[in-house]
Amino acid sequence: MSADVRARIDAALAVGQWVSSGPGFEPDSIDYPKYEASTEFADMSNVEFADMWRSMTPEDKAKLPAEVRKAAVERYNADNVLGSRKPHSIDRATATVDAHRQATEDAPVPAQPFAYVSLADLSENPPPEREWVWRPWFPRGTLVAGFGGAGIGKTLFAQQVGTCVGNGVPIFGQPVTQGPVIGLFGEDDPEELRRRQGDILAHLGRSPSYSSEGLHFEGRAGLENVLMTFGADRVPLYTPLMQQVHDECARLRPALVILDNIAQMFGGLENDRHQVTVFANALTGIAREFNCCVLLLGHVAKAEGSEYSGSTAWEAAVRTRLWLERRVDGLVELHRAKANYAARDSVLLEYQHGAFVQIDATSAATDSLVMAQAEIDLLAALDTLTARQVATSQAPTATTFLPKLAGKENLLNGTTVEVAARALAGLIDRGELLVGQPLGWKKADRHPAIGIARKVAT
């Protein structure tokens, strides 16, 4: 039996009671809020009920609870047998409920008084210090928007920051406030999140079992991810997912909520200032209610130098806007492009072994030349070690870590092990060096040698 049929049968319970109540029935005595919450009587005529009851099979009727079936039979018999004995009672009930509903809908909503801020007692009752999730990047109680081009690493950045917040680990040298983290990643499946998390934890030097508590990440690729849409009259419509986000915040009390990304979760027009502002205000409401920071990721426009896409409200409606920019030297610069509570600033980042690492800005100008030479020296060292039938590894903790082994054998021509490690990460990321490759000889234990090898040109 369908849920609609069951709901209408439940409604028949009250109707059957009214019809059998006799001449003393008074519609004015109805408890309207309770009645409207428990029945659909005002929306169901006698004809509709009779048609519905006749359409039900005996098997469906037999499945009904005894009291519901009895009330339904009484309602059906009253409509068909009593005929004109009391139709006025049913009609009066319907009309009275309709009138009450219309009056309720038309009644103006009482205006709430303004909650004016107390300013006279600042000396004896000063406001608390501003709280931060990640100082001075993520203020609590606010919405932070983070934008960047496709493939620049927005999701990696967010997941790495979330992991640090969940574990109380400083981010790029700046302190964090440890707390639970909710992350909804609309473009990644669960296994991709797990692969990325493994690289992040290896960079942080932490074990998965020790570092997973407090991290609530969901890969939502292929799922419905819209949080808000808008009706024809531009009134915002909250989706069940928005309610679920709110409920999870109430349950977990997170320090940080990551929403990836605008294209997945905003069901309005990105160029509509009003819709963008309403959406941003709704997320700010979650941040304020649960004293957390909400990080909303988004793409930039196609135009060169674009820092976000769509209406200027994407900047105006947030307290902090971040921008990830790819530099010509391959480094990524994280800009604090808008900051209401801190100075505008930036940090240089480099992608190494699946994580972002901060780079000293003072050496960035000459970094590209240094890295180019380091790659040449490292490749030459790899060739020498391979010719000696020495297998090498990309794992920093391994005794055969290529930069460390090359430095020990004086094969780096003055390049430091640290710079060689960065060069190795770049060569692997670009696919010029491959890891876990069969090297063509057997080790002392008769097992095939596996290690780093150059990519063979095809």
VEXDREN-2710 file (C-alpha; in Angstrom, 1 decimal):
% VEXDREN-2710
k/r/px/py/pz
1/MET/0.0/0.0/0.0
2/SER/1.4/3.4/-0.9
3/ALA/2.3/6.0/1.7
4/ASP/-0.2/8.4/0.2
5/VAL/-3.0/5.8/0.6
6/ARG/-2.0/5.2/4.2
7/ALA/-1.9/8.9/5.0
8/ARG/-5.4/9.3/3.6
9/ILE/-6.7/6.3/5.6
10/ASP/-5.2/7.9/8.7
11/ALA/-7.1/11.0/7.9
12/ALA/-10.3/9.0/7.7
13/LEU/-9.9/8.1/11.4
14/ALA/-10.8/11.7/12.4
15/VAL/-13.4/12.0/9.8
16/GLY/-15.2/8.8/10.8
17/GLN/-15.2/10.0/14.4
18/TRP/-16.8/13.4/13.4
19/VAL/-19.4/11.8/11.1
20/SER/-20.5/9.4/13.9
21/SER/-20.6/12.1/16.6
22/GLY/-24.2/13.0/16.1
23/PRO/-26.0/16.3/16.2
24/GLY/-23.8/17.6/19.0
25/PHE/-20.7/17.9/16.7
26/GLU/-19.3/21.5/16.7
27/PRO/-16.6/22.3/14.2
28/ASP/-15.6/25.4/16.2
29/SER/-14.2/23.1/18.9
30/ILE/-11.5/21.7/16.7
31/ASP/-7.9/21.9/17.9
32/TYR/-6.7/23.2/14.5
33/PRO/-2.9/23.0/14.8
34/LYS/-3.2/19.4/16.2
35/TYR/-5.8/18.5/13.6
36/GLU/-3.8/19.9/10.6
37/ALA/-0.6/18.2/11.8
38/SER/-2.3/14.8/12.0
39/THR/-4.7/14.6/9.1
40/GLU/-5.3/15.7/5.5
41/PHE/-9.0/16.1/5.9
42/ALA/-9.1/19.7/4.6
43/ASP/-7.5/18.5/1.3
44/MET/-9.7/15.4/0.8
45/SER/-13.4/15.5/-0.1
46/ASN/-15.9/12.8/0.5
47/VAL/-15.8/11.8/-3.1
48/GLU/-12.1/11.5/-3.1
49/PHE/-12.1/9.3/0.0
50/ALA/-14.8/7.1/-1.5
51/ASP/-12.9/6.7/-4.8
52/MET/-9.8/5.9/-2.9
53/TRP/-11.4/3.3/-0.7
54/ARG/-13.1/1.6/-3.6
55/SER/-9.8/1.4/-5.5
56/MET/-8.1/-0.5/-2.7
57/THR/-7.8/-4.3/-3.0
58/PRO/-9.1/-6.5/-0.2
59/GLU/-5.5/-7.5/0.5
60/ASP/-4.5/-3.8/1.0
61/LYS/-7.5/-3.2/3.3
62/ALA/-6.6/-6.3/5.3
63/LYS/-3.2/-5.0/6.0
64/LEU/-4.5/-1.9/7.8
65/PRO/-4.5/-1.8/11.6
66/ALA/-7.9/-2.8/12.9
67/GLU/-8.7/0.7/14.3
68/VAL/-7.8/2.4/11.1
69/ARG/-9.8/-0.1/9.0
70/LYS/-12.8/0.4/11.3
71/ALA/-12.7/4.1/11.1
72/ALA/-12.3/4.0/7.3
73/VAL/-15.3/1.7/7.0
74/GLU/-17.3/4.0/9.2
75/ARG/-16.3/6.9/7.1
76/TYR/-17.2/5.2/3.8
77/ASN/-20.6/4.0/5.2
78/ALA/-21.4/7.4/6.6
79/ASP/-20.7/9.0/3.2
80/ASN/-22.8/6.5/1.3
81/VAL/-25.5/5.4/3.7
82/LEU/-26.2/8.4/5.9
83/GLY/-26.4/10.5/2.7
84/SER/-28.1/13.7/3.5
85/ARG/-28.5/13.1/7.3
86/LYS/-25.4/15.1/8.2
87/PRO/-23.5/16.3/5.1
88/HIS/-23.7/19.8/6.6
89/SER/-21.4/18.7/9.4
90/ILE/-18.7/17.5/7.1
91/ASP/-19.1/20.6/4.9
92/ARG/-19.0/22.9/8.0
93/ALA/-15.8/21.1/9.1
94/THR/-14.1/21.5/5.8
95/ALA/-15.1/25.1/5.5
96/THR/-14.0/26.0/9.0
97/VAL/-10.6/24.3/8.6
98/ASP/-10.2/26.1/5.2
99/ALA/-11.0/29.4/6.8
100/HIS/-8.6/28.8/9.6
101/ARG/-5.8/27.8/7.2
102/GLN/-6.4/30.9/5.0
103/ALA/-6.5/33.2/8.0
104/THR/-3.2/31.7/9.3
105/GLU/-1.5/32.0/5.9
106/ASP/-2.7/35.6/5.4
107/ALA/-1.9/36.8/8.9
108/PRO/1.2/39.1/8.9
109/VAL/4.3/37.7/10.6
110/PRO/4.9/39.6/13.8
111/ALA/8.0/41.8/13.4
112/GLN/10.8/40.8/15.7
113/PRO/12.3/43.8/17.7
114/PHE/15.8/44.8/16.7
115/ALA/18.6/43.4/18.9
116/TYR/20.6/46.6/19.3
117/VAL/24.2/46.1/20.4
118/SER/25.2/47.3/23.8
119/LEU/27.9/50.0/23.4
120/ALA/27.7/51.8/26.7
121/ASP/29.4/49.1/28.8
122/LEU/32.5/48.5/26.7
123/SER/34.8/49.4/29.5
124/GLU/33.4/47.1/32.1
125/ASN/32.2/44.4/29.7
126/PRO/34.6/44.3/26.8
127/PRO/33.9/41.9/23.9
128/PRO/35.9/38.7/23.8
129/GLU/39.0/38.3/21.6
130/ARG/38.3/37.1/18.1
131/GLU/38.7/33.4/17.8
132/TRP/40.5/31.6/15.0
133/VAL/40.4/28.1/13.5
134/TRP/43.7/28.9/11.6
135/ARG/45.3/32.2/12.5
136/PRO/45.1/34.6/10.6
137/TRP/43.4/32.8/7.8
138/PHE/40.2/31.2/9.1
139/PRO/38.2/33.3/11.6
140/ARG/35.6/31.4/13.6
141/GLY/32.0/32.2/12.9
142/THR/32.6/33.2/9.3
143/LEU/32.4/32.0/5.7
144/VAL/35.7/31.8/3.9
145/ALA/35.7/31.4/0.1
146/GLY/38.7/29.7/-1.6
147/PHE/39.1/30.0/-5.4
148/GLY/41.6/28.6/-7.8
149/GLY/41.9/27.3/-11.4
150/ALA/41.2/23.7/-12.4
151/GLY/43.8/21.3/-11.2
152/ILE/45.7/23.7/-9.1
153/GLY/45.1/21.7/-5.9
154/LYS/42.1/23.4/-4.2
155/THR/40.7/20.1/-2.9
156/LEU/44.2/18.9/-1.7
157/PHE/44.7/22.2/0.1
158/ALA/41.3/21.9/1.8
159/GLN/41.9/18.3/2.8
160/GLN/45.4/19.0/4.1
161/VAL/44.1/22.0/6.1
162/GLY/41.2/19.9/7.5
163/THR/43.6/17.2/8.5
164/CYS/45.8/19.7/10.3
165/VAL/42.8/21.2/12.1
166/GLY/41.5/17.8/13.1
167/ASN/44.9/16.9/14.6
168/GLY/46.0/20.3/16.0
169/VAL/49.0/20.5/13.7
170/PRO/50.2/24.0/12.6
171/ILE/49.5/24.9/9.0
172/PHE/52.4/26.5/7.1
173/GLY/53.9/27.7/10.4
174/GLN/50.7/29.2/11.8
175/PRO/48.7/27.8/14.8
176/VAL/45.3/26.1/14.6
177/THR/42.5/25.4/17.1
178/GLN/42.0/21.7/17.1
179/GLY/38.5/20.4/16.6
180/PRO/36.3/18.1/14.5
181/VAL/36.2/18.7/10.7
182/ILE/33.3/18.0/8.3
183/GLY/34.3/17.8/4.6
184/LEU/31.9/17.2/1.7
185/PHE/33.9/16.8/-1.5
186/GLY/31.6/16.9/-4.5
187/GLU/34.1/15.9/-7.2
188/ASP/36.0/13.0/-5.5
189/ASP/35.0/9.4/-4.7
190/PRO/35.8/7.9/-1.3
191/GLU/38.9/6.0/-2.5
192/GLU/40.4/9.2/-4.0
193/LEU/40.0/10.8/-0.6
194/ARG/41.8/7.8/1.0
195/ARG/44.7/8.0/-1.5
196/ARG/45.1/11.7/-0.9
197/GLN/44.9/11.3/2.8
198/GLY/47.7/8.7/2.8
199/ASP/50.0/11.2/1.1
200/ILE/49.0/14.0/3.5
201/LEU/49.7/11.8/6.5
202/ALA/53.1/10.7/5.1
203/HIS/54.0/14.4/4.7
204/LEU/52.9/15.1/8.3
205/GLY/54.6/12.0/9.6
206/ARG/51.5/10.7/11.3
207/SER/49.8/7.3/11.3
208/PRO/46.3/6.8/9.9
209/SER/44.9/5.2/13.0
210/TYR/46.2/8.0/15.3
211/SER/45.1/10.8/13.0
212/SER/41.6/9.8/11.8
213/GLU/39.6/10.8/14.9
214/GLY/37.7/14.0/14.3
215/LEU/37.9/13.8/10.5
216/HIS/34.5/13.3/8.9
217/PHE/35.2/13.4/5.1
218/GLU/32.7/12.2/2.5
219/GLY/33.5/11.7/-1.2
220/ARG/30.3/12.7/-3.0
221/ALA/31.2/12.3/-6.7
222/GLY/28.0/11.4/-8.6
223/LEU/25.7/12.3/-5.8
224/GLU/23.1/15.1/-5.5
225/ASN/25.1/17.9/-3.9
226/VAL/22.9/21.0/-4.2
227/LEU/22.4/22.9/-0.9
228/MET/20.1/25.6/-2.1
229/THR/18.0/26.4/-5.1
230/PHE/15.6/29.3/-5.9
231/GLY/12.0/29.4/-6.9
232/ALA/10.4/31.5/-9.6
233/ASP/9.9/34.4/-7.1
234/ARG/13.6/34.2/-6.1
235/VAL/12.8/32.8/-2.7
236/PRO/15.6/30.5/-1.5
237/LEU/14.7/26.8/-1.2
238/TYR/16.8/24.7/1.2
239/THR/17.5/21.1/0.1
240/PRO/17.6/18.1/2.4
241/LEU/21.4/18.1/2.1
242/MET/21.5/21.6/3.6
243/GLN/19.4/20.3/6.6
244/GLN/21.7/17.3/6.9
245/VAL/24.7/19.6/7.0
246/HIS/23.0/21.6/9.8
247/ASP/22.1/18.4/11.7
248/GLU/25.7/17.1/11.5
249/CYS/27.1/20.4/12.7
250/ALA/24.7/20.2/15.7
251/ARG/25.9/16.6/16.4
252/LEU/29.7/17.0/15.8
253/ARG/30.2/20.7/16.7
254/PRO/33.0/21.1/14.1
255/ALA/35.7/23.7/14.1
256/LEU/35.8/23.6/10.3
257/VAL/33.3/22.7/7.6
258/ILE/34.6/22.2/4.0
259/LEU/32.2/22.4/1.1
260/ASP/33.7/21.5/-2.3
261/ASN/32.5/23.2/-4.4
262/ILE/30.3/26.1/-5.5
263/ALA/29.5/24.5/-8.9
264/GLN/28.2/21.4/-7.1
265/MET/26.4/22.9/-4.2
266/PHE/25.0/26.3/-5.3
267/GLY/21.7/25.8/-7.3
268/GLY/21.3/29.5/-8.3
269/LEU/22.9/31.8/-10.9
270/GLU/26.5/32.6/-10.0
271/ASN/26.1/36.1/-11.6
272/ASP/23.0/37.0/-9.6
273/ARG/24.1/39.2/-6.7
274/HIS/21.0/38.5/-4.7
275/GLN/21.1/34.7/-5.0
276/VAL/24.8/34.6/-4.2
277/THR/24.4/36.8/-1.2
278/VAL/21.5/34.8/0.2
279/PHE/23.5/31.5/-0.3
280/ALA/26.6/33.0/1.4
281/ASN/24.4/34.3/4.3
282/ALA/22.9/30.9/4.9
283/LEU/26.4/29.4/5.2
284/THR/27.4/32.3/7.4
285/GLY/24.4/31.4/9.6
286/ILE/25.8/27.9/10.1
287/ALA/29.2/29.3/10.9
288/ARG/27.8/31.6/13.5
289/GLU/25.4/29.1/15.0
290/PHE/28.1/26.5/15.6
291/ASN/31.0/28.9/16.0
292/CYS/33.0/27.2/13.2
293/CYS/34.6/28.3/10.0
294/VAL/32.9/27.3/6.7
295/LEU/35.3/26.9/3.8
296/LEU/33.6/27.1/0.4
297/LEU/35.7/26.2/-2.6
298/GLY/35.1/27.5/-6.2
299/HIS/36.7/27.9/-9.6
300/VAL/38.0/31.0/-11.2
301/ALA/36.7/32.4/-14.5
302/LYS/38.5/31.7/-17.8
303/ALA/40.0/35.2/-18.1
304/GLU/43.7/35.5/-17.4
305/GLY/44.3/36.7/-13.8
306/SER/40.7/36.0/-12.7
307/GLU/40.5/35.5/-8.9
308/TYR/36.9/34.1/-8.8
309/SER/33.9/33.5/-11.1
310/GLY/30.5/35.2/-11.2
311/SER/29.1/38.1/-9.2
312/THR/31.2/40.3/-7.1
313/ALA/29.0/39.1/-4.2
314/TRP/31.3/36.1/-4.0
315/GLU/33.8/38.5/-2.5
316/ALA/31.5/41.0/-0.9
317/ALA/29.5/38.4/1.1
318/VAL/32.4/36.7/2.7
319/ARG/34.8/37.9/5.4
320/THR/37.8/36.2/3.9
321/ARG/38.6/35.3/0.3
322/LEU/41.5/33.1/-0.7
323/TRP/43.0/32.7/-4.1
324/LEU/45.4/29.9/-5.3
325/GLU/47.6/31.2/-8.2
326/ARG/49.9/29.1/-10.3
327/ARG/53.2/31.0/-10.9
328/VAL/55.4/30.7/-14.0
329/ASP/58.0/28.9/-11.9
330/GLY/55.5/26.1/-11.1
331/LEU/55.0/27.2/-7.5
332/VAL/51.5/27.9/-6.1
333/GLU/50.9/31.1/-4.3
334/LEU/48.2/31.2/-1.7
335/HIS/46.8/34.8/-1.5
336/ARG/44.7/36.2/1.3
337/ALA/43.1/38.4/-1.3
338/LYS/40.4/39.7/1.0
339/ALA/40.6/39.7/4.8
340/ASN/38.3/41.8/7.0
341/TYR/40.2/40.7/10.2
342/ALA/43.8/40.5/9.0
343/ALA/46.2/42.0/6.6
344/ARG/46.4/40.8/3.0
345/ASP/49.3/38.4/2.6
346/SER/50.4/35.3/0.7
347/VAL/52.6/32.2/1.1
348/LEU/54.4/30.2/-1.5
349/LEU/53.6/26.5/-1.7
350/GLU/55.1/23.6/-3.6
351/TYR/53.5/20.3/-4.4
352/GLN/55.8/17.6/-3.0
353/HIS/54.8/13.9/-2.7
354/GLY/51.1/14.6/-2.6
355/ALA/51.1/17.5/-0.2
356/PHE/51.7/21.2/-0.2
357/VAL/54.9/22.4/1.4
358/GLN/55.7/26.1/2.2
359/ILE/58.6/27.6/0.4
360/ASP/60.8/30.4/1.7
361/ALA/59.7/33.5/-0.3
362/THR/63.2/35.1/-0.1
363/SER/64.7/32.4/-2.2
364/ALA/61.9/32.1/-4.7
365/ALA/63.4/34.4/-7.3
366/THR/66.4/32.2/-7.9
367/ASP/64.5/29.0/-7.1
368/SER/63.7/28.0/-10.7
369/LEU/67.4/28.1/-11.7
370/VAL/68.4/26.2/-8.6
371/MET/65.8/23.6/-9.2
372/ALA/66.7/23.1/-12.8
373/GLN/70.3/22.4/-11.9
374/ALA/69.3/20.2/-9.0
375/GLU/67.2/18.1/-11.4
376/ILE/70.2/17.7/-13.8
377/ASP/72.4/16.6/-10.9
378/LEU/69.9/14.2/-9.5
379/LEU/69.3/12.5/-12.8
380/ALA/73.0/12.1/-13.3
381/ALA/73.3/10.6/-9.8
382/LEU/70.4/8.2/-10.6
383/ASP/72.2/7.1/-13.8
384/THR/75.4/6.4/-11.9
385/LEU/73.7/4.4/-9.1
386/THR/71.7/2.4/-11.6
387/ALA/74.8/1.5/-13.5
388/ARG/76.3/0.3/-10.2
389/GLN/73.1/-1.8/-9.7
390/VAL/72.0/0.1/-6.7
391/ALA/68.2/0.4/-6.3
392/THR/66.9/3.7/-5.0
393/SER/63.6/4.8/-3.4
394/GLN/61.4/7.9/-3.3
395/ALA/60.5/7.4/0.4
396/PRO/62.3/9.9/2.6
397/THR/62.5/7.3/5.5
398/ALA/64.1/4.6/3.4
399/THR/67.8/4.0/3.6
400/THR/67.9/4.0/-0.2
401/PHE/66.2/7.4/-0.5
402/LEU/67.7/8.7/-3.8
403/PRO/68.7/12.2/-2.6
404/LYS/70.2/11.0/0.6
405/LEU/72.0/8.1/-1.1
406/ALA/73.3/10.4/-3.9
407/GLY/74.6/12.9/-1.3
408/LYS/76.3/10.2/0.7
409/GLU/78.1/9.1/-2.5
410/ASN/79.0/12.7/-3.4
411/LEU/77.1/12.6/-6.6
412/LEU/75.1/15.8/-6.3
413/ASN/77.8/18.3/-7.4
414/GLY/77.0/20.8/-4.5
415/THR/73.2/20.5/-4.6
416/THR/71.9/19.9/-1.0
417/VAL/69.9/16.9/-0.1
418/GLU/66.9/19.1/0.7
419/VAL/66.9/20.7/-2.7
420/ALA/67.5/17.4/-4.4
421/ALA/64.4/16.0/-2.5
422/ARG/62.3/18.8/-4.0
423/ALA/63.8/18.1/-7.4
424/LEU/62.9/14.4/-7.1
425/ALA/59.3/15.4/-6.2
426/GLY/59.0/17.5/-9.3
427/LEU/60.5/14.9/-11.6
428/ILE/58.1/12.2/-10.2
429/ASP/55.1/14.5/-10.5
430/ARG/55.9/15.3/-14.1
431/GLY/56.3/11.7/-14.9
432/GLU/59.9/11.9/-15.9
433/LEU/60.9/9.5/-13.1
434/LEU/58.9/6.4/-12.3
435/VAL/58.8/4.6/-9.0
436/GLY/58.5/0.9/-8.2
437/GLN/60.0/-0.1/-11.5
438/PRO/61.8/-3.4/-12.2
439/LEU/65.5/-2.5/-12.8
440/GLY/66.7/-5.6/-14.7
441/TRP/68.8/-7.4/-12.1
442/LYS/68.4/-9.5/-9.0
443/LYS/69.4/-8.5/-5.5
444/ALA/71.5/-10.6/-3.1
445/ASP/68.3/-12.4/-1.9
446/ARG/67.6/-13.4/-5.5
447/HIS/64.5/-11.2/-5.7
448/PRO/64.2/-8.7/-8.7
449/ALA/65.5/-5.3/-7.9
450/ILE/62.7/-2.6/-7.8
451/GLY/63.3/1.1/-7.6
452/ILE/63.3/4.5/-9.4
453/ALA/63.9/4.6/-13.1
454/ARG/63.7/7.1/-15.9
455/LYS/60.7/7.1/-18.1
456/VAL/61.5/5.3/-21.4
457/ALA/60.8/7.5/-24.4
458/THR/58.3/6.0/-26.8
END
